[in-house]
């Protein structure tokens, strides 16, 4: 067996055991270990991706070298390797972009605890990507939940504790529904390996046996993961969690945590149930309706916000709606669009959070729009980066968001019943996106009046505003540049990535 086939398992184990290691280190060394671990796992994931692209076939790694039903399996194809590599890149940039904030906002005695949570979170995300066992996936869903909760409440102020409590309540509700769905499915099939379950489900679907229990199981798992990924209206925890946690936590939560649950749902659709059975079940119609509503209501809530971090958080509600709307269309092309939007949203939302942090730093630490007037001049790199992220979210050509919306529109064309609602929702959501993002861009590039008495808007006194250059925060500046490059790659070089997603989904099937 080629050694590279061991790398997915090594990646999971490495991230898992780096958590306990960080517990005996001080904050500085825990940070170094975390950075090294993410980097090494990213390189190993890239090596696996190159290997799978070269062979053109997925492979199975037997845990302990015992086949089912005695052993557990890791199954790796093109899409799994690509998502693992992409997730590592995003997590590394999120951690680098938030170094200064973590040092200020987290007590020194708790610095290493933060890195324990990040390492466990990375471990759970890799396991959700690679595992071929449904119950193992559930175990790591819970590890993911606990780790994310720790990232939210590490600051331990009233807002974050309340947000963590809400998150835990909603996540446990989603986890309970997911577990019930898995139990029903196990009762129907007697299997826990995803590929084995699919064989039994296909037989049941062909014979018409246990049709109702099968639909109930699929519905419970779908709704459970939708709740955990903050699909509207199950998003009450999200604004405070993203808005008041540390910068790195907000960027990771918005970019990766919810996407891990969504990726697991894609695997359930293709590898556990079978996409043909999913479409025949009509469960996707429910996801379609809630996705459409989320696209609109998330944007409406963002328009009402006066806090830039909470505005970006509500924008995530709308973007999650896009993904589920794509699932609801029930076509291969639409699922490709949803998976591509996972990439686009992860790259862009992290960029926006890091850029917004730079703008608030240049505005006396205030996150209110009235105090951000002229912040784009005081922190030029953050202003440019936020503008790029805003243009991407609106769907301007050259940026990743444009490709996502184009793919969704193409997927809707020719659909008998869902084409018109999809196109209308895309148009309305795009207009609403332009309203709150362009409003923010105009605000940060509105010059501050020299005479405050002549100002038509409230602005901070000049003494409270700080001009910040790239030299003063070099790590954050480099992070913003890399995020912009990543966004442009997704926007200008989308065709190879789309083909990669299509090939990976075919391997799923």
HURAHU-V667513 format. One record per residue. N is the residue number from 0. PHI is phi in whole degrees, 0 to 359 (none if undefined). OMEGA is omega as a letter, one per 30 degrees, with the letter a starting at -180 (* if undefined). Layout:
# HURAHU-V667513
N & PHI & OMEGA
N & PHI & OMEGA
This chain:
# HURAHU-V667513
0 & none & l
1 & 298 & a
2 & 300 & a
3 & 299 & l
4 & 291 & l
5 & 278 & a
6 & 296 & l
7 & 301 & l
8 & 295 & l
9 & 299 & l
10 & 298 & l
11 & 296 & a
12 & 294 & a
13 & 298 & l
14 & 292 & l
15 & 294 & a
16 & 276 & l
17 & 288 & l
18 & 296 & l
19 & 303 & l
20 & 297 & l
21 & 295 & a
22 & 292 & a
23 & 258 & a
24 & 254 & l
25 & 281 & a
26 & 301 & a
27 & 295 & a
28 & 286 & l
29 & 298 & l
30 & 296 & a
31 & 296 & l
32 & 297 & a
33 & 298 & l
34 & 298 & a
35 & 295 & a
36 & 296 & l
37 & 299 & a
38 & 296 & a
39 & 296 & l
40 & 294 & l
41 & 299 & l
42 & 293 & l
43 & 295 & l
44 & 296 & l
45 & 297 & l
46 & 296 & l
47 & 296 & l
48 & 299 & l
49 & 298 & a
50 & 297 & a
51 & 292 & l
52 & 297 & a
53 & 291 & a
54 & 281 & a
55 & 74 & a
56 & 223 & l
57 & 282 & l
58 & 222 & a
59 & 243 & l
60 & 252 & a
61 & 271 & l
62 & 294 & a
63 & 72 & l
64 & 64 & l
65 & 254 & l
66 & 285 & l
67 & 296 & g
68 & 268 & a
69 & 277 & a
70 & 249 & l
71 & 248 & a
72 & 232 & l
73 & 248 & a
74 & 240 & a
75 & 235 & l
76 & 236 & a
77 & 297 & a
78 & 292 & l
79 & 297 & a
80 & 295 & l
81 & 294 & a
82 & 295 & l
83 & 298 & l
84 & 296 & a
85 & 296 & l
86 & 299 & l
87 & 295 & l
88 & 298 & a
89 & 296 & a
90 & 296 & l
91 & 297 & l
92 & 294 & l
93 & 298 & a
94 & 292 & l
95 & 292 & a
96 & 293 & a
97 & 252 & a
98 & 302 & a
99 & 298 & a
100 & 294 & a
101 & 296 & a
102 & 294 & a
103 & 276 & a
104 & 265 & a
105 & 251 & l
106 & 302 & a
107 & 301 & a
108 & 290 & a
109 & 251 & a
110 & 301 & a
111 & 293 & l
112 & 298 & l
113 & 298 & a
114 & 288 & l
115 & 300 & a
116 & 297 & l
117 & 295 & l
118 & 296 & l
119 & 293 & l
120 & 296 & l
121 & 297 & l
122 & 301 & a
123 & 293 & l
124 & 296 & l
125 & 296 & l
126 & 294 & l
127 & 297 & l
128 & 288 & a
129 & 265 & a
130 & 296 & l
131 & 248 & a
132 & 243 & a
133 & 290 & a
134 & 287 & l
135 & 300 & l
136 & 300 & l
137 & 297 & l
138 & 302 & a
139 & 282 & l
140 & 298 & l
141 & 290 & l
142 & 298 & l
143 & 299 & a
144 & 297 & a
145 & 295 & l
146 & 297 & l
147 & 298 & l
148 & 297 & l
149 & 296 & l
150 & 295 & a
151 & 289 & a
152 & 263 & a
153 & 298 & l
154 & 286 & l
155 & 55 & l
156 & 250 & a
157 & 303 & a
158 & 296 & a
159 & 289 & l
160 & 294 & l
161 & 296 & a
162 & 295 & l
163 & 295 & l
164 & 295 & l
165 & 299 & a
166 & 299 & a
167 & 296 & a
168 & 298 & a
169 & 293 & a
170 & 293 & l
171 & 294 & l
172 & 298 & l
173 & 296 & l
174 & 296 & l
175 & 298 & l
176 & 294 & l
177 & 298 & a
178 & 295 & l
179 & 299 & l
180 & 298 & l
181 & 295 & l
182 & 297 & l
183 & 299 & a
184 & 293 & l
185 & 295 & l
186 & 296 & a
187 & 283 & a
188 & 249 & a
189 & 72 & a
190 & 231 & l
191 & 239 & l
192 & 291 & a
193 & 301 & a
194 & 295 & l
195 & 289 & l
196 & 299 & a
197 & 299 & l
198 & 299 & a
199 & 290 & a
200 & 296 & l
201 & 298 & l
202 & 294 & l
203 & 296 & a
204 & 295 & a
205 & 292 & a
206 & 273 & a
207 & 80 & l
208 & 284 & l
209 & 50 & a
210 & 297 & a
211 & 296 & l
212 & 302 & l
213 & 294 & l
214 & 294 & l
215 & 298 & l
216 & 298 & l
217 & 298 & l
218 & 296 & l
219 & 296 & a
220 & 293 & a
221 & 293 & a
222 & 291 & l
223 & 300 & l
224 & 287 & l
225 & 294 & l
226 & 297 & a
227 & 291 & l
228 & 265 & l
229 & 69 & l
230 & 292 & l
231 & 301 & g
232 & 260 & a
233 & 262 & a
234 & 247 & a
235 & 301 & a
236 & 282 & a
237 & 292 & a
238 & 302 & l
239 & 289 & a
240 & 296 & l
241 & 281 & a
242 & 282 & a
243 & 240 & l
244 & 281 & l
245 & 297 & a
246 & 302 & a
247 & 299 & l
248 & 297 & a
249 & 299 & a
250 & 294 & a
251 & 291 & a
252 & 299 & a
253 & 287 & a
254 & 269 & a
255 & 240 & a
256 & 299 & l
257 & 296 & a
258 & 289 & l
259 & 297 & l
260 & 294 & a
261 & 294 & l
262 & 296 & l
263 & 297 & l
264 & 297 & l
265 & 299 & l
266 & 295 & l
267 & 296 & l
268 & 300 & a
269 & 268 & a
270 & 264 & a
271 & 258 & a
272 & 265 & a
273 & 102 & a
274 & 296 & l
275 & 294 & l
276 & 291 & l
277 & 299 & a
278 & 293 & l
279 & 291 & a
280 & 286 & a
281 & 71 & l
282 & 299 & a
283 & 296 & l
284 & 295 & l
285 & 294 & l
286 & 297 & l
287 & 298 & a
288 & 297 & a
289 & 291 & l
290 & 296 & l
291 & 299 & l
292 & 297 & a
293 & 297 & l
294 & 302 & a
295 & 278 & a
296 & 290 & l
297 & 298 & l
298 & 290 & l
299 & 298 & l
300 & 295 & l
301 & 295 & l
302 & 297 & a
303 & 284 & a
304 & 286 & l
305 & 251 & a
306 & 251 & a
307 & 295 & l
308 & 293 & l
309 & 290 & l
310 & 297 & l
311 & 297 & l
312 & 297 & l
313 & 295 & l
314 & 299 & l
315 & 296 & l
316 & 301 & l
317 & 295 & a
318 & 289 & l
319 & 298 & l
320 & 301 & l
321 & 304 & a
322 & 297 & a
323 & 288 & l
324 & 299 & l
325 & 297 & l
326 & 301 & a
327 & 293 & l
328 & 292 & l
329 & 72 & l
330 & 233 & l
331 & 299 & a
332 & 297 & a
333 & 292 & l
334 & 294 & l
335 & 301 & l
336 & 299 & l
337 & 294 & l
338 & 295 & l
339 & 296 & l
340 & 291 & l
341 & 301 & l
342 & 294 & a
343 & 299 & a
344 & 292 & l
345 & 298 & a
346 & 290 & a
347 & 280 & a
348 & 292 & l
349 & 298 & l
350 & 302 & a
351 & 294 & a
352 & 294 & l
353 & 293 & l
354 & 295 & l
355 & 298 & l
356 & 297 & l
357 & 296 & l
358 & 291 & l
359 & 290 & l
360 & 300 & a
361 & 276 & a
362 & 235 & l
363 & 69 & a
364 & 84 & a
365 & 279 & l
366 & 252 & a
367 & 280 & a
368 & 302 & a
369 & 297 & a
370 & 264 & a
371 & 269 & a
372 & 303 & l
373 & 77 & a
374 & 296 & l
375 & 295 & l
376 & 277 & a
377 & 286 & l
378 & 227 & a
379 & 299 & l
380 & 301 & l
381 & 293 & l
382 & 296 & l
383 & 295 & a
384 & 296 & l
385 & 296 & l
386 & 297 & l
387 & 299 & l
388 & 298 & l
389 & 295 & l
390 & 297 & l
391 & 294 & l
392 & 296 & l
393 & 290 & l
394 & 105 & l
395 & 280 & l
396 & 305 & a
397 & 93 & a
398 & 251 & a
399 & 297 & a
400 & 298 & l
401 & 296 & a
402 & 297 & l
403 & 302 & a
404 & 293 & l
405 & 296 & l
406 & 295 & l
407 & 296 & l
408 & 296 & l
409 & 296 & a
410 & 294 & a
411 & 282 & a
412 & 297 & l
413 & 87 & l
414 & 285 & a
415 & 301 & a
416 & 250 & a
417 & 251 & a
418 & 296 & a
419 & 298 & l
420 & 302 & a
421 & 293 & a
422 & 295 & l
423 & 296 & a
424 & 296 & l
425 & 298 & a
426 & 294 & a
427 & 296 & a
428 & 297 & l
429 & 297 & l
430 & 298 & l
431 & 295 & l
432 & 302 & a
433 & 297 & a
434 & 299 & a
435 & 277 & l
436 & 282 & l
437 & 291 & l
438 & 300 & l
439 & 291 & l
440 & 298 & l
441 & 298 & a
442 & 297 & a
443 & 287 & l
444 & 250 & l
445 & 274 & a
446 & 299 & l
447 & 284 & l
448 & 299 & l
449 & 295 & l
450 & 254 & a
451 & 304 & a
452 & 294 & a
453 & 267 & a
454 & 288 & l
455 & 268 & l
456 & 230 & l
457 & 282 & l
458 & 227 & l
459 & 289 & l
460 & 302 & a
461 & 304 & a
462 & 294 & a
463 & 268 & a
464 & 260 & a
465 & 237 & l
466 & 280 & a
467 & 241 & l
468 & 253 & l
469 & 297 & a
470 & 292 & a
471 & 281 & l
472 & 227 & a
473 & 296 & a
474 & 294 & l
475 & 294 & l
476 & 298 & l
477 & 296 & l
478 & 300 & l
479 & 298 & l
480 & 299 & a
481 & 294 & l
482 & 296 & l
483 & 297 & l
484 & 299 & l
485 & 299 & l
486 & 296 & l
487 & 292 & l
488 & 298 & l
489 & 295 & a
490 & 277 & a
491 & 257 & a
492 & 230 & a
493 & 283 & a
494 & 301 & l
495 & 298 & a
496 & 292 & l
497 & 297 & l
498 & 297 & l
499 & 297 & l
500 & 297 & l
501 & 299 & l
502 & 295 & l
503 & 296 & l
504 & 293 & l
505 & 296 & l
506 & 294 & l
507 & 302 & a
508 & 290 & *
